[in-house]
Amino acid sequence: MYTVGVTFLILSLSFGILIPVQFKFGYDKTRFIFFFIIFFAVCLPVPYTLVSVAAHRFHCPVFSFAKH
């Protein structure tokens, strides 16, 4: 039941932000604004994460295909 509560909390917070922004800017502008927010939130941390993992020489036996 904890996950359901967290899901509803996230949905209510996102719609609590989305609806007033849509009311102020309109549907089309809001669509582009949220597209870029989501795009940059997903795409920008990925190179940083890859560099961080490479710098620390992360070893995960699940993805290691070499014979030991």
Secondary structure as UniProt FT lines:
FT   HELIX           2..25
FT   HELIX           27..43
FT   HELIX           45..55
FT   TURN            56..57
FT   TURN            61..62
//
